[in-house]
Structure formats: C-alpha cells, structure tokens
Amino acid sequence: MLVSLTVGKVDAGVAVLLTEDKRLIEFPSILLPPDIHSGSIVDINVSRNLPAESRADQQFSALQHEIFSSFGTSTPSAPNLRCRNATQTSVVLEWDPLDLATSELRSLSLYRNGTKAGVIPKDKLSTKISGLALDTEYTFHLVLRTSAGQYSSERLTVRTHKMTDLSGITVTPGVMPPQLKDSLAETVERIGAKYAETIRIDTTHFVCTEPRGQAWEKAVEMNVPVVVPDWLKGCEREGRLVGVRGYYLDADPKLRQMGQPSQQVLAAQRLSVGAPQARDSPRIEHTPPTPERSTQGGEGFGGQGTSEPPTPPPKPAEERLAEERAEDEAEQTRGEVARPTVLSKETEVEDDDDDESDSTEQGRESRDIESPEPQMKTKPAPAESDEDDDDDSSERGNKDDKFDEVAL
C-alpha cells in the first residue's frame, strides 16, 4: 500500500510527517532521502512481512522454553533452624546450607522474639547469641530473602539454663600434664558437661595450665575464657556454675581457690564436726578452776587473805548446815557479844534449807554475809537513851530465846 505524506519539519533525528487528514507521524530522518525539506511530499509503501513474523515467533518461543527450564523447575527452600547448645546466658543456633535453587541471595536475617537481631553473613551456618537472661525463654527464626521471593523458617523456642544446670558447659583442653588432662575429662563427665578436643563455636571454656599452642591462640582470638582446671573442681564442689574471675590463667594465684561449699555441705560439716566443738570449748576455756583454801592464806571463806579467791561452786545444804552448827558451838564460848551475829546466821541457814529453789548466786551472797570474824570485831554502838536500852535488852532477850531453841 502506497501512502503520500507531507514533510512538516525535519530535525537531525526525527522528521514530522503529515497525512491528508492532518495527522502527525514521527519518522526517522535517516530513512528519508537526503534532499528532503519542509513541504516535500514523500511516498511510503507499507506492507506486511509474514516470513519475518514467523521467524520472530520461533525465536520468542525458544527463549521462553529456556527460561522455564532454567528457573521454573525448582524454587528456594526455607531455612531449617535448630539449637546447637544453650548455656545460662548464651545460645548457639545452626542451620543447614541454604537451598537457593537458581535464585540469588539478597539477605539472611535472624529475628529474636519477633524483633530483628542482625544479618547473617552469606557463608555462615551458625551463630552465637550472648547476653541473654538466666532461665528465660526466647523465640528465634530466620528470614531468607532471594531474587525468587522471601522464605521464613519455623519458630524455634529455646530456654536458657539455671545456675545448677551444667549441661551447657563445653570444655576444650589445652597444654597440661597428661594425668591432669585425664582427671579433667572425668570431672567433665561427672558434672554432665561436654568435652571437645578442638575449639568450636559452642566452646564455653578453654582449660589449660600453660598459655601456648594453636588452640590457646584460637581461644584468645575467639574471646573464650581461659581458665585453670581448678575452675571445674569448684563447679563440681558447689554443684553450680561459678565465676571465672579468680580462675583465669593469668590471675593472681591467691584467688585460685575452690568455691565456697554449698549449703548442704556446710550443714553436714556442722553436724559432724562443728557442733561438738562448739559445746566442749566453753567448758574448757571459760570455766575457772576451784581454788584450794590452803593456798589462799585465809581462814574459810571469810579469811583476810592477801588476795580474794574465786567464788567456789555451792555446797550441799546438809554439809553447809553441819559447818554452821559447828561454828555456832564455837561462838557460844566467846560470849554474848557474838550471839546476835550467830543468831542471824542460823536463821539464814534455816531459810536456805527450807527454800530449795535458791540459785547459786543467792548462796554466794549469803556466804559473804555469814563471815563471823569481822562481825565479832565490831563493837556495839553506845546507848543514846534509856528507852533504847530497854528496847535493846528486850530484843536481845527475844533473840536469846530463839538462839536457845535453835541450839537445842
């Protein structure tokens, strides 16, 4: 089909052609004759090229088949997240190699309790999350973003351990004597911990006695605590996880001591050892010896010695009564001056015999009052009046009567 068009405007790249009904058509200037200018009329023959269309259709179908066979038969898989190890304050997570199919990896992110915790590098298959709370549940999941779409793993719930749970401890030995290394392995087995010959991501403690070797260098590089074997002994002794500050390899040797024993151990020690010593010690250390009268230089308990003897233990009532009666008989020969003192002493002896609940201290006070010699030396006060003499004589007579009754 032949079409006549009028050239309206010619530019360096595009020419504007006008149809008879004044429609505009943009046409490449390079396809027009070189002497064309505005106002020129050109004839364009328009026809359909069927062979060219067939060839284009065949090429397009081949391209679609190649794309489908390369990218449409497989899709990426969601990550498979699992817990490798858990301690009191950390969790180690791991997953299988990522299956991206024919897509490209955009990012791999870790989420903790629904919040993004960080982006995982492309070549990593595990990660360690530290700084967690003691005995607390956490939920983790991975989100994989690819050129073929986004895929999420299943949610994994992990609970951190208690202080008494030592199953999360993973120990790697370093340079130490062979016997000590064997003992270390036995201790690890007894407390329920794990023993790893090489440094891994889940290694919690590196145990050695000398700071050398490739394993020690790797532990320092990975910031793994380097401790001495006594640290495991302390954990076994207390039955819980103990601090490592005093057990570092470069710490002060004075701080490398066993941890404090548990409450059960302390209670057993008190029952088996501590209680008898606590009962026996006061009697041995604090009870004074009973003094002998011959070494004090005094006569009885009322003697005038150079030093006052310690207070002896109380005597039985019968023995004290017999001594007092013997002293009373001796005083009768000395005159009537001593009778009031002896009478008061006999009266207190009778009171002591009747009252069986008197304490040891009251007995001691009564003996201090009963000393006869100082009272014998005391002279009676002069009479102030006749009435006082009468009263004293009557009172003395009454006391004499009482004394006679007691003496009989």
C-alpha angles and dihedrals in degrees: 000000000000118000126188116212132180119228109235103173134359123204132174092269110012133038123200113226125193126212124213091262089053098256119152124233124184111219130178110260092215090067094056124083113273095244095056118126137164113306095026118133119223131187118221122192111215121195139152119253106211098176090055091051091052093051091049092051092052093050092049093051092051090052093051092050092051093050093048094048091049103041109012103061098067136029133197118274127230116253118264105224123194139163117254100181140348131198136175093284108011143053129202115209128189138178140187122268111286118259105215097163105198095332128102125245115246101173144329115214132186120217125199118197089343095308124108109253099182149303119279118223116247097248097046123105098178141031138192123223114199135180096055126152123260118264094357133137121236131185120215135182138165127232117205118199118192139162087262095054143282126303130186130201126228116276114261121204117206128178122205119233132258122244091258093053108091097170092101094060113107114190126196117192124224135183110334139125115290094242091051090049091053090049089050092055091050092050091050090052093048095053093045097246128137128259120211124180094206135041112267136172090261094050107123101180136021112209122199143129099220126048100230142092136070093277091055091050091050091048091053090047092051091045093241113162111257109210139165123252091257088076092068090047089054091051091050093047095051096035093229142072111288128197120271100212094097093042102054114130092241096040126114109283090225089066093052096095134131115271120257113283118257123259091258092054092048091050091051091050092051092051096046103035116001102054099057092047090051091054097044100043100068093053093051100041105035108031109095119221119256109258123232118234095221093062097049098064094230137112109246117313093315097055121127099237126165092252130028111246121227116267109271123220115272121272126227116276094243093054092048091049092052092050092049093050091051090052091048092055089052092050093053090070093054097066143261093295092079095045097092091052093047090046093054090047092051090049092054090048090055090048091051091052093049095046108063094175097067111129127231092255092055089052090053093051091049090053091052090054093045099063104126105196100065091049092049090057093052112099120222115254117254117260115259098198143359091257091057090050091052091049093047093048093049091047091048089051091053091049091048089055091051091046091053091052093050093045092052 
